[in-house]
């Protein structure tokens, strides 16, 4: 990756034992941290240090035969999975293939490199590679994982670039084979990252329109402010990167074959709706209202939503609190039913 003027490097913690990951610290500080070498002894990491082929054989030994989703782009894309120049489609192809076909393509690209790229993203580890996690797994010895089981996924490819985007979950990204560079920005940098269309998107999430390889500051001048707030995490095989939900991250995989295992999880109860739906509803109901009304609604949202959760009901008798009371599964169902009735009026 070139063209970025970001000097800050993500904090690294050395000497963390695999069974002593400081989960309390990570969740309290809510900032990216590299746990150096925590996964260095995993079999997949060791196989990758032998050769890309040894790593692929290790992965394939757990494969159950289900077709995987493969993405491919030509050399003109430089490994960046993105839109066409007119933003009227994508610069890559997508299809379901057996793992063996994907690996054959990777091996062909290794033998005859021309800049083409192949990529498999966010593939459920247990669903496609049963047993692989048993041999390659983080020690999740914290109570939050008892109620919130992570989604564990495998990512593979050669040289790939996933444009900056955010996820709605916390993430532990484990670099297995090859190297990975994450360029990270806090959520408040959203305006300076110039988000693209809400849909369609290259990978399911809104992405920054800025090409980090050569940022066009004439077209995207505020990106200079994002760079001033950004940080870079460079991962070697065996390194684990933690970053919180809603942090923007551009991800570059570097190597003839790269692999990553990641863990996504949330700590909010499962009965809560996704805020992404709230955002869409706010576009429908608030965005295009006159500015004075929007300011008034902002005050109401600050009071009911973004302020202390217990404040709006604190002065009311318990029996009169209604939807102002703390949510549980039953009250969430009632509130959802009310919303559906109003939306379908």
Residue pairs with C-beta under 8 A, 6 or more apart in sequence:
1 161
1 181
1 183
1 212
1 213
1 250
1 252
2 213
2 214
3 212
3 213
3 214
3 215
4 183
4 212
4 215
4 227
4 230
4 232
5 224
5 227
6 183
6 227
6 230
6 231
6 232
8 230
8 231
8 232
9 231
9 232
9 233
9 234
10 32
10 33
10 34
10 182
10 184
10 231
10 232
10 233
10 241
11 31
11 32
11 33
11 34
12 33
12 34
12 36
13 22
13 33
13 34
13 35
13 36
14 36
14 37
15 36
16 22
16 35
16 36
16 37
16 38
18 38
18 39
18 41
18 138
18 139
19 139
19 141
21 35
21 38
21 138
21 139
21 141
21 240
23 142
23 144
24 142
26 33
26 242
27 144
27 170
27 267
30 244
31 243
31 244
32 182
32 184
32 231
32 233
32 241
32 242
32 243
32 244
32 247
33 241
33 242
34 233
34 235
34 239
34 240
34 241
34 242
35 239
35 240
35 241
35 242
36 239
37 236
37 238
37 239
38 138
38 174
38 238
38 239
38 240
39 45
39 136
39 138
39 174
39 175
39 176
39 238
39 239
39 240
40 237
40 238
41 238
42 135
42 136
42 137
42 174
42 176
42 238
43 58
43 135
43 136
44 55
44 58
44 59
44 132
44 135
44 136
44 176
44 177
44 259
44 261
45 136
45 176
45 177
45 237
45 238
47 54
47 55
47 57
47 58
47 177
48 54
48 55
48 176
48 177
48 178
48 237
48 257
48 259
49 237
52 106
52 110
52 177
52 255
52 256
52 257
53 107
55 176
55 177
55 257
55 259
56 103
56 106
56 107
56 257
59 99
59 129
59 132
59 154
59 156
59 259
60 99
60 100
60 103
62 129
62 130
62 131
62 132
62 135
63 99
63 128
63 129
64 128
64 129
64 130
65 98
66 127
66 128
67 96
67 97
67 98
68 96
68 97
68 98
68 99
68 102
68 120
68 123
68 128
69 94
69 95
69 96
69 120
69 121
69 123
70 94
70 95
70 96
70 97
70 101
70 102
70 105
70 118
70 119
70 120
71 81
71 92
71 93
71 94
71 118
71 119
71 120
71 121
72 92
72 93
72 94
72 105
72 116
72 117
72 118
72 119
73 79
73 80
73 81
73 91
73 92
73 93
73 116
73 117
74 115
74 116
75 114
75 115
75 116
76 91
76 115
77 91
77 92
77 117
78 115
78 161
78 213
79 115
79 117
79 158
79 159
79 160
79 161
79 252
79 253
80 91
80 161
80 163
80 211
80 213
81 90
81 91
81 92
81 117
81 119
81 160
81 161
81 162
81 163
81 202
81 203
82 90
82 91
82 163
82 202
82 207
82 211
83 89
83 90
83 91
83 196
83 202
84 90
84 91
87 196
87 197
90 200
90 202
92 202
99 128
102 118
102 120
102 156
105 118
106 118
106 156
106 157
106 158
106 256
106 257
109 116
109 117
109 118
109 158
109 256
110 158
110 256
110 257
113 256
117 157
117 158
117 159
117 160
118 157
118 158
119 155
119 156
119 157
119 158
119 160
120 154
120 155
120 156
120 157
121 153
121 155
121 157
121 162
121 203
122 153
122 155
122 203
123 129
123 153
123 154
123 155
123 156
124 151
124 152
124 153
125 132
125 133
125 152
125 153
125 154
125 261
126 133
126 152
128 154
129 154
132 154
133 152
133 261
136 176
136 261
137 152
138 172
138 174
138 240
138 263
140 150
140 263
144 265
144 267
145 265
148 265
148 266
148 267
149 265
150 172
150 263
150 264
150 265
151 169
151 263
151 264
151 265
152 261
152 262
152 263
153 261
153 262
153 264
154 259
154 260
154 261
155 253
155 258
155 259
155 260
155 261
155 262
156 257
156 258
156 259
156 260
157 253
157 257
157 258
158 253
158 255
158 256
158 257
158 258
159 252
159 253
159 254
159 255
159 258
160 251
160 252
160 253
160 258
161 212
161 213
161 250
161 251
161 252
161 253
162 202
162 203
162 207
162 250
162 251
162 252
163 202
163 207
163 208
163 212
163 250
164 183
164 185
164 193
164 207
164 208
164 210
164 212
164 248
164 249
164 250
165 201
165 203
165 205
165 206
165 207
165 208
165 248
165 249
166 187
166 205
166 206
166 245
166 246
166 247
166 248
166 249
167 205
167 245
167 246
167 264
168 245
168 246
168 266
168 274
168 275
168 276
169 245
169 264
169 265
169 266
170 242
170 243
170 244
170 245
170 264
170 265
170 266
170 267
171 241
171 242
171 243
171 244
171 245
171 262
171 263
171 264
172 240
172 241
172 242
172 262
172 263
173 180
173 182
173 235
173 240
173 241
173 242
173 243
173 260
173 262
174 239
174 240
174 260
174 261
174 262
174 263
175 235
175 236
175 237
175 238
175 239
175 240
175 241
175 260
176 237
176 238
176 258
176 259
176 260
176 261
177 237
177 255
177 257
177 258
177 259
178 237
178 253
178 254
178 255
178 256
178 257
178 258
178 259
179 234
179 235
179 236
179 237
179 253
179 254
179 255
179 258
180 234
180 235
180 251
180 252
180 253
180 254
180 258
180 260
181 232
181 233
181 234
181 235
181 251
181 252
181 254
182 232
182 233
182 235
182 241
182 243
182 249
182 250
182 251
183 212
183 230
183 231
183 232
183 233
183 249
183 250
183 252
184 230
184 231
184 232
184 233
184 243
184 247
184 248
184 249
185 192
185 193
185 226
185 229
185 230
185 231
185 247
185 248
185 249
186 229
186 247
186 248
187 246
187 247
187 248
188 229
189 225
189 226
189 229
189 230
189 248
190 248
191 222
192 222
192 223
192 225
192 226
192 229
193 208
193 210
193 223
193 226
193 248
194 208
194 209
194 210
194 220
194 222
194 223
195 206
195 207
195 208
195 209
196 206
196 207
196 208
196 209
197 206
198 206
198 280
201 207
208 248
208 250
209 220
210 216
210 220
210 223
212 250
215 223
215 227
217 223
217 224
233 241
233 243
235 241
243 249
245 266
253 260
269 327
269 328
269 329
271 327
271 328
271 329
271 332
271 333
272 327
272 332
273 332
273 336
286 294
286 297
287 294
289 297
303 311
303 312
304 312
304 324
309 326
310 326
312 324
313 321
313 324
313 325
316 324
318 325
323 331
323 335
325 331
327 335
